[in-house]
Amino acid sequence: MENKQFKDCIDACVACALACSHCATACLSEENVGHLAKCIQLDIECAAICRSAAEVMSLGSSFSAHLCRVCADTCNACAQECEKHAAMGMDHCRRCAEACRRCAKACEEMATPV
């Protein structure tokens, strides 16, 4: 059972991990895959870090705030890259960037002491 204190952030991390995994897979089906290498790499990294952050928060770990900082930074980098491709009409990148921005915001709130 997830720690209630972290529920919203865990939900955002899980949603982001799914969006990033979908985006990476969709990018692999695009015509100019080589142009999307950085996007695919960031999608994979972001999904992994989001899953890790969700897992650590579900444990109620004292390291959650630290991992949330890394997660927010990774999500922001992934969103920035995906937004470039979204501007060229790639809807999967647009959805991924939106999920990354939501997750970054949630993680930034968790990483900041109250």
CYANA upper distance limits for C-alpha pairs under 8 A (distance plus 0.5 A):
  1 MET  CA     58 SER  CA      7.60
  2 GLU  CA      6 PHE  CA      8.01
  2 GLU  CA      7 LYS  CA      7.17
  2 GLU  CA     57 MET  CA      8.07
  2 GLU  CA     58 SER  CA      4.90
  2 GLU  CA     59 LEU  CA      7.57
  3 ASN  CA      7 LYS  CA      6.91
  3 ASN  CA     57 MET  CA      7.38
  3 ASN  CA     58 SER  CA      5.66
  3 ASN  CA     59 LEU  CA      7.22
  3 ASN  CA     60 GLY  CA      6.27
  6 PHE  CA     10 ILE  CA      6.43
  6 PHE  CA     57 MET  CA      6.60
  6 PHE  CA     58 SER  CA      7.70
  6 PHE  CA     60 GLY  CA      8.31
  6 PHE  CA    110 MET  CA      8.25
  7 LYS  CA     11 ASP  CA      6.61
  8 ASP  CA     12 ALA  CA      6.72
  8 ASP  CA    106 ALA  CA      7.78
  9 CYS  CA     13 CYS  CA      6.59
  9 CYS  CA     54 ALA  CA      8.06
  9 CYS  CA    103 CYS  CA      7.50
  9 CYS  CA    106 ALA  CA      5.70
  9 CYS  CA    107 CYS  CA      6.64
  9 CYS  CA    110 MET  CA      7.87
 10 ILE  CA     14 VAL  CA      6.66
 10 ILE  CA     53 ALA  CA      8.01
 10 ILE  CA     54 ALA  CA      5.23
 10 ILE  CA     55 GLU  CA      8.49
 10 ILE  CA     57 MET  CA      7.35
 10 ILE  CA     58 SER  CA      7.90
 11 ASP  CA     15 ALA  CA      6.65
 11 ASP  CA     54 ALA  CA      8.28
 12 ALA  CA     16 CYS  CA      6.52
 12 ALA  CA     99 ALA  CA      8.01
 12 ALA  CA    102 ARG  CA      7.17
 12 ALA  CA    103 CYS  CA      5.41
 12 ALA  CA    106 ALA  CA      7.37
 13 CYS  CA     17 ALA  CA      6.58
 13 CYS  CA     50 CYS  CA      5.37
 13 CYS  CA     51 ARG  CA      7.07
 13 CYS  CA     53 ALA  CA      7.60
 13 CYS  CA     54 ALA  CA      6.42
 13 CYS  CA    103 CYS  CA      6.15
 14 VAL  CA     18 LEU  CA      6.81
 14 VAL  CA     50 CYS  CA      7.07
 14 VAL  CA     51 ARG  CA      6.76
 14 VAL  CA     54 ALA  CA      7.21
 15 ALA  CA     19 ALA  CA      6.70
 15 ALA  CA     99 ALA  CA      7.29
 16 CYS  CA     20 CYS  CA      6.50
 16 CYS  CA     47 ALA  CA      7.29
 16 CYS  CA     50 CYS  CA      7.35
 16 CYS  CA     96 CYS  CA      7.60
 16 CYS  CA     99 ALA  CA      5.51
 16 CYS  CA    100 CYS  CA      6.16
 16 CYS  CA    103 CYS  CA      6.85
 17 ALA  CA     21 SER  CA      6.63
 17 ALA  CA     46 CYS  CA      7.30
 17 ALA  CA     47 ALA  CA      4.44
 17 ALA  CA     48 ALA  CA      7.50
 17 ALA  CA     50 CYS  CA      6.07
 17 ALA  CA     51 ARG  CA      6.73
 18 LEU  CA     22 HIS  CA      6.64
 18 LEU  CA     47 ALA  CA      7.49
 19 ALA  CA     23 CYS  CA      6.54
 19 ALA  CA     95 ARG  CA      7.52
 19 ALA  CA     96 CYS  CA      5.58
 19 ALA  CA     99 ALA  CA      7.13
 20 CYS  CA     24 ALA  CA      6.63
 20 CYS  CA     43 ASP  CA      5.25
 20 CYS  CA     44 ILE  CA      7.20
 20 CYS  CA     46 CYS  CA      7.31
 20 CYS  CA     47 ALA  CA      6.04
 20 CYS  CA     96 CYS  CA      6.19
 21 SER  CA     25 THR  CA      6.81
 21 SER  CA     43 ASP  CA      6.90
 21 SER  CA     44 ILE  CA      6.94
 21 SER  CA     47 ALA  CA      6.74
 22 HIS  CA     26 ALA  CA      6.55
 22 HIS  CA     92 HIS  CA      7.99
 23 CYS  CA     27 CYS  CA      6.45
 23 CYS  CA     40 ILE  CA      8.01
 23 CYS  CA     43 ASP  CA      7.34
 23 CYS  CA     92 HIS  CA      5.88
 23 CYS  CA     93 CYS  CA      6.50
 23 CYS  CA     96 CYS  CA      6.81
 24 ALA  CA     28 LEU  CA      6.90
 24 ALA  CA     39 CYS  CA      7.85
 24 ALA  CA     40 ILE  CA      5.25
 24 ALA  CA     41 GLN  CA      8.29
 24 ALA  CA     43 ASP  CA      6.16
 24 ALA  CA     44 ILE  CA      7.24
 25 THR  CA     29 SER  CA      7.40
 25 THR  CA     40 ILE  CA      8.49
 26 ALA  CA     30 GLU  CA      7.28
 26 ALA  CA     92 HIS  CA      7.40
 27 CYS  CA     33 VAL  CA      7.11
 27 CYS  CA     36 LEU  CA      7.11
 27 CYS  CA     39 CYS  CA      8.47
 27 CYS  CA     40 ILE  CA      7.18
 28 LEU  CA     33 VAL  CA      6.35
 28 LEU  CA     40 ILE  CA      8.28
 29 SER  CA     33 VAL  CA      7.86
 32 ASN  CA     36 LEU  CA      7.57
 33 VAL  CA     37 ALA  CA      7.06
 36 LEU  CA     40 ILE  CA      6.63
 37 ALA  CA     41 GLN  CA      6.65
 38 LYS  CA     42 LEU  CA      6.62
 38 LYS  CA     81 GLU  CA      8.17
 39 CYS  CA     43 ASP  CA      6.51
 39 CYS  CA     78 CYS  CA      7.55
 39 CYS  CA     81 GLU  CA      6.44
 39 CYS  CA     82 CYS  CA      6.79
 40 ILE  CA     44 ILE  CA      6.74
 41 GLN  CA     45 GLU  CA      6.71
 42 LEU  CA     46 CYS  CA      6.30
 42 LEU  CA     74 THR  CA      8.32
 42 LEU  CA     77 ALA  CA      8.06
 42 LEU  CA     78 CYS  CA      5.89
 42 LEU  CA     81 GLU  CA      8.50
 43 ASP  CA     47 ALA  CA      6.55
 43 ASP  CA     78 CYS  CA      6.84
 44 ILE  CA     48 ALA  CA      6.78
 45 GLU  CA     49 ILE  CA      6.72
 45 GLU  CA     74 THR  CA      8.24
 46 CYS  CA     50 CYS  CA      6.46
 46 CYS  CA     71 CYS  CA      7.84
 46 CYS  CA     74 THR  CA      6.29
 46 CYS  CA     75 CYS  CA      6.52
 46 CYS  CA     78 CYS  CA      7.29
 47 ALA  CA     51 ARG  CA      6.65
 48 ALA  CA     52 SER  CA      6.70
 49 ILE  CA     53 ALA  CA      6.52
 49 ILE  CA     70 VAL  CA      8.42
 49 ILE  CA     71 CYS  CA      6.42
 49 ILE  CA     74 THR  CA      8.25
 50 CYS  CA     54 ALA  CA      6.63
 50 CYS  CA     71 CYS  CA      6.64
 51 ARG  CA     55 GLU  CA      6.70
 52 SER  CA     56 VAL  CA      6.66
 53 ALA  CA     57 MET  CA      6.54
 53 ALA  CA     64 SER  CA      7.40
 53 ALA  CA     67 LEU  CA      6.40
 53 ALA  CA     68 CYS  CA      6.78
 53 ALA  CA     71 CYS  CA      7.41
 54 ALA  CA     58 SER  CA      6.58
 55 GLU  CA     59 LEU  CA      7.12
 56 VAL  CA     60 GLY  CA      7.22
 56 VAL  CA     61 SER  CA      6.32
 56 VAL  CA     63 PHE  CA      8.00
 56 VAL  CA     64 SER  CA      6.51
 57 MET  CA     61 SER  CA      6.41
 57 MET  CA     64 SER  CA      5.94
 60 GLY  CA     64 SER  CA      7.76
 63 PHE  CA     67 LEU  CA      6.87
 64 SER  CA     68 CYS  CA      6.43
 64 SER  CA    110 MET  CA      8.43
 64 SER  CA    111 ALA  CA      8.14
 65 ALA  CA     69 ARG  CA      6.83
 65 ALA  CA    110 MET  CA      6.37
 65 ALA  CA    111 ALA  CA      4.71
 65 ALA  CA    112 THR  CA      7.81
 66 HIS  CA     70 VAL  CA      7.23
 66 HIS  CA    111 ALA  CA      6.93
 67 LEU  CA     71 CYS  CA      6.53
 67 LEU  CA    111 ALA  CA      8.44
 68 CYS  CA     72 ALA  CA      6.48
 68 CYS  CA    107 CYS  CA      5.37
 68 CYS  CA    108 GLU  CA      7.24
 68 CYS  CA    110 MET  CA      7.01
 68 CYS  CA    111 ALA  CA      5.96
 69 ARG  CA     73 ASP  CA      6.83
 69 ARG  CA    107 CYS  CA      7.03
 69 ARG  CA    108 GLU  CA      6.78
 69 ARG  CA    111 ALA  CA      5.92
 70 VAL  CA     74 THR  CA      6.65
 71 CYS  CA     75 CYS  CA      6.50
 71 CYS  CA    104 ALA  CA      7.41
 71 CYS  CA    107 CYS  CA      7.22
 72 ALA  CA     76 ASN  CA      6.61
 72 ALA  CA    103 CYS  CA      7.41
 72 ALA  CA    104 ALA  CA      4.56
 72 ALA  CA    105 LYS  CA      7.58
 72 ALA  CA    107 CYS  CA      5.92
 72 ALA  CA    108 GLU  CA      6.45
 73 ASP  CA     77 ALA  CA      6.81
 73 ASP  CA    104 ALA  CA      7.59
 74 THR  CA     78 CYS  CA      6.63
 75 CYS  CA     79 ALA  CA      6.47
 75 CYS  CA    100 CYS  CA      5.35
 75 CYS  CA    101 ARG  CA      7.12
 75 CYS  CA    103 CYS  CA      7.35
 75 CYS  CA    104 ALA  CA      6.00
 76 ASN  CA     80 GLN  CA      6.61
 76 ASN  CA    100 CYS  CA      7.02
 76 ASN  CA    101 ARG  CA      6.83
 76 ASN  CA    104 ALA  CA      6.71
 77 ALA  CA     81 GLU  CA      6.90
 78 CYS  CA     82 CYS  CA      6.59
 78 CYS  CA     97 ALA  CA      7.46
 78 CYS  CA    100 CYS  CA      7.40
 79 ALA  CA     83 GLU  CA      6.42
 79 ALA  CA     96 CYS  CA      7.47
 79 ALA  CA     97 ALA  CA      4.59
 79 ALA  CA     98 GLU  CA      7.67
 79 ALA  CA    100 CYS  CA      5.98
 79 ALA  CA    101 ARG  CA      6.85
 80 GLN  CA     84 LYS  CA      7.30
 80 GLN  CA     97 ALA  CA      7.66
 81 GLU  CA     85 HIS  CA      7.61
 82 CYS  CA     86 ALA  CA      6.56
 82 CYS  CA     93 CYS  CA      5.37
 82 CYS  CA     94 ARG  CA      7.05
 82 CYS  CA     96 CYS  CA      7.37
 82 CYS  CA     97 ALA  CA      5.99
 83 GLU  CA     87 ALA  CA      6.64
 83 GLU  CA     93 CYS  CA      7.11
 83 GLU  CA     94 ARG  CA      6.66
 83 GLU  CA     97 ALA  CA      6.49
 84 LYS  CA     88 MET  CA      7.54
 85 HIS  CA     89 GLY  CA      7.29
 85 HIS  CA     90 MET  CA      6.27
 85 HIS  CA     93 CYS  CA      6.67
 85 HIS  CA     94 ARG  CA      8.17
 86 ALA  CA     90 MET  CA      5.13
 86 ALA  CA     91 ASP  CA      6.45
 86 ALA  CA     92 HIS  CA      8.06
 86 ALA  CA     93 CYS  CA      5.63
 86 ALA  CA     94 ARG  CA      5.20
 87 ALA  CA     94 ARG  CA      8.45
 90 MET  CA     94 ARG  CA      7.05
 91 ASP  CA     95 ARG  CA      6.75
 92 HIS  CA     96 CYS  CA      6.59
 93 CYS  CA     97 ALA  CA      6.50
 94 ARG  CA     98 GLU  CA      6.77
 95 ARG  CA     99 ALA  CA      6.79
 96 CYS  CA    100 CYS  CA      6.56
 97 ALA  CA    101 ARG  CA      6.63
 98 GLU  CA    102 ARG  CA      6.81
 99 ALA  CA    103 CYS  CA      6.61
100 CYS  CA    104 ALA  CA      6.47
101 ARG  CA    105 LYS  CA      6.69
102 ARG  CA    106 ALA  CA      6.80
103 CYS  CA    107 CYS  CA      6.49
104 ALA  CA    108 GLU  CA      6.42
105 LYS  CA    109 GLU  CA      6.83
106 ALA  CA    110 MET  CA      6.93
107 CYS  CA    111 ALA  CA      6.47
108 GLU  CA    112 THR  CA      6.68
